[in-house]
């Protein structure tokens, strides 16, 4: 019975000063992180491995597009991190 009581208490509402952890938000964050890592992996694989890498033959155009997209994503993440760091000070 103690296990059931602690399980029910986990989902009860707390006061406004206590942080609230919603299982749906946690699941969304986990899925979004996995998707972002998957996209980054395939972009890097396309740029570095597919048809010989960055400067090889007929895949050159696609590889440079993938490289530009990776650079844009990294820059966007850097800017978002800087904005967040300024807000929290």
Number of C-alpha atoms within 10 A of each C-alpha: 6 7 8 9 9 10 11 10 11 11 12 7 9 11 7 7 6 8 8 11 10 9 10 9 10 11 11 11 12 12 12 12 12 12 12 11 12 12 13 17 12 14 20 18 14 21 26 18 14 17 16 15 17 20 14 14 10 10 16 17 14 15 25 17 15 21 18 14 16 17 12 12 13 13 12 12 12 12 12 12 12 11 11 11 10 9 8 6 5
